Amino acid sequence: MTDSFNSPAASGSSPETEAVKKNALIATIVGFVCGGAIPGVLGLLGYLKADTEIDTARKFTKWAWIAFAIIWGLTILLTILYIIFAVVLVGATAGSSM
């Protein structure tokens, strides 16, 4: 007796679809937890589209990772600029009071 409930043919999903869904799910979780709403929503859209439109799901997932990288890059850049601004401001204030 074959296990038709667990086979990819019975569920209508291929290993390729499962890989895209897994990547989109990871992008969704990491996006919402560490990157904000934009990468999370894009990852979720990729996950939801994986069963019907695999190319669209790949694009959504790719853009989720790109948005995640952009958000983190901007966060790091703004943090560095904030620290530099604070150091310069403190240095200018300390230098003028002498």
N, C-alpha and C positions, 0 to 999 in steps of 0.2 A: 504494500500500500504506500502510495506516495504522499508526501506531506504537501498538499496543494496550498495550504494556508500560508506557508513560509516561503514558497518559491517565488522568484522574481516575476515569472510569467503570470502567476495568480494575482499578484498585487499590482501588476501593470507597470512595475518600475524596473529599470535596468541598473546594472552596476554603475553606469555613467550617471544616471539620474540620482542614485544614492550618494555618489561622490559630490555632486553639485549641491544636493540638499545638506550634506554634512558640512561642506565649506560655508554655505549660506547660514546655517544654524550657528556655526562658530562665529561668523562675522556679525550675526545678530546679537549674540550674547556679549561678545567683546565690545561691540559697538555701543550697546546700551550701557554696559558697566563702565567702560573706560573712555568712550569717545563721544557720547552724547546721542541725541535723538536721530541725527541725520544718518550716520552709518548704521545704526540699529534698524531704522525703518527700511533703508536700502537692502540690508541683509534679510530682513523679514520678507520684503517683496521678492527677493531672489528665492527664498525658501518656498514661498507660496506658488511661484511660477514654475518651479522645477519639474513638476509633474506634467504640465501642459506645454510650456514653451521653454525648452532647455537653453536655447541661445539667449533669450531675454533674461533668464535666471542667472546665467553666467555674467551678463553685462551688469545686472543689478549687484551681484556679489562683488564683481571687480570694482565697481564704483563705491561700494560700501568700504572696501579696503582702502581705496584711494582717499575717500573722505576722512577715514580714520587717520591715515598718515598725515593728511593736510592739517587736521585739527591738532594732532599731537605736535607737528612741526611748528605750527603757530603758537601753541601753548609754550613750548620750550623757548622759542624766539622771544615771545613777550615776557617770559620770566627772566630771561637773561637781560633784556632791555630794562626791565624794572629794577633789577639788582644794580646794573650799571648806573641808572638814573639815581638811585638811592645813594650809592657810593659817591657819585659826583656831587650830589646835593649836600651830603654830610661833609664831604671834603671842602666844599666851598663855604659852608657855614662855619666850620671849624677854623678855616684859614682866615676868614674875615673878622673873627672875634679876637684875634691876638693883637 
